[in-house]
Amino acid sequence: MPRATKGCARKRSRKRLLNKTEGYWGGRGNLYRKAIETYIRAMVFSFRDRKARKRDFRELWISRISAAVRERDMSYSRFINGLIKSNIDLNRKMLAEMAVNDKSAFDKLVEQAKSAISAASAV
């Protein structure tokens, strides 16, 4: 009689993988070798895209801030520089949120940034 190796454990691990690939197209969801390849590739994409999502959001926030600041006759870089000089420590996510939803507070920030830049240039 042949020796059984990893009978229950192997079946369980295969079952786990096939459950993770359920719904994939064609044999990618039910053929074990194809499922392994597809699952590994999917995990690589998800790892990469979690990093890319952060970059994409930062790009979106910067473009929103830039558009709001341009309406107030200032450039994005001068605005950020003015905030740094006036010791206002807000991240770009919050600045973008204020630019869209709280225009009066954003106006005050722009004025503070302008005054900080003019004070620094006067010195």
C-alpha positions in Angstrom: 0.0 0.0 0.0 1.4 3.4 -0.9 2.4 5.8 1.8 0.0 8.7 2.2 1.7 12.1 2.5 -0.1 15.3 3.4 -3.5 13.9 2.6 -5.8 16.2 4.6 -3.4 19.1 4.8 -2.8 19.2 1.0 -6.5 19.0 0.3 -7.2 21.8 2.7 -4.5 24.1 1.2 -5.8 23.4 -2.3 -9.3 24.1 -1.2 -8.3 27.4 0.4 -6.5 28.6 -2.7 -9.5 27.6 -4.9 -11.8 29.4 -2.6 -9.7 32.5 -3.0 -9.8 32.3 -6.8 -13.5 31.6 -7.0 -15.1 33.7 -9.7 -12.0 34.1 -11.8 -12.4 33.6 -15.5 -12.4 30.1 -17.0 -9.9 27.6 -15.6 -8.2 30.3 -13.5 -10.7 29.7 -10.8 -10.9 25.9 -10.8 -7.7 24.4 -12.1 -5.1 24.4 -9.4 -2.0 25.3 -11.3 -3.7 28.1 -13.2 -5.3 29.3 -9.9 -1.9 29.5 -8.3 -0.4 31.6 -11.1 -3.5 33.9 -11.2 -3.6 34.3 -7.4 0.0 35.2 -7.2 -0.3 37.7 -10.0 -3.4 39.2 -8.4 -1.6 39.6 -5.1 1.3 41.4 -6.9 -1.2 43.8 -8.5 -3.0 44.5 -5.2 0.3 45.2 -3.4 1.4 47.5 -6.2 -1.9 49.3 -6.5 -2.2 49.9 -2.8 1.0 52.0 -3.2 -0.3 53.6 -6.4 -3.6 54.6 -4.7 -1.7 56.7 -2.2 0.1 58.5 -5.1 -3.1 59.0 -7.0 -4.9 60.6 -4.1 -2.0 62.9 -3.3 -2.0 64.0 -7.0 -5.7 64.6 -6.8 -5.4 66.7 -3.6 -2.6 68.8 -5.0 -4.6 69.5 -8.2 -7.7 70.5 -6.1 -5.6 72.8 -3.9 -3.9 74.3 -6.9 -7.2 75.0 -8.7 -8.6 76.6 -5.5 -5.5 78.7 -5.0 -5.3 79.9 -8.6 -8.9 81.3 -8.2 -7.4 83.4 -5.4 -4.5 84.7 -7.6 -1.7 82.6 -6.1 0.3 79.6 -7.2 0.3 76.3 -5.4 4.0 76.4 -4.6 3.8 79.9 -3.2 0.8 78.9 -1.1 2.5 75.9 0.4 5.6 78.0 1.0 3.5 80.6 2.8 1.8 77.9 5.0 5.2 76.6 6.0 6.5 80.1 6.8 3.4 80.8 8.9 3.8 77.5 10.8 0.5 76.1 9.6 0.8 72.3 9.6 -2.1 70.9 7.6 -1.8 68.0 5.2 -2.9 68.1 1.6 -5.9 65.9 2.2 -7.3 68.4 4.7 -6.4 71.4 2.6 -8.2 69.9 -0.4 -11.2 69.1 1.7 -11.3 72.7 2.9 -10.8 74.0 -0.6 -13.9 72.1 -1.7 -16.2 72.3 1.3 -15.1 75.2 3.5 -14.2 78.1 1.3 -14.2 80.8 4.0 -11.6 79.0 6.1 -9.6 78.3 3.0 -9.7 82.0 2.1 -8.3 82.8 5.6 -5.5 80.3 5.0 -4.7 81.9 1.6 -4.5 85.3 3.3 -2.2 84.0 6.0 0.0 82.5 3.4 0.1 85.7 1.4 1.0 87.8 4.5 3.7 85.3 5.5 5.3 85.5 2.0 5.1 89.3 2.0 6.5 89.6 5.5 9.4 87.3 4.5 10.1 89.3 1.3 10.1 92.6 3.2 12.8 91.4 5.6 
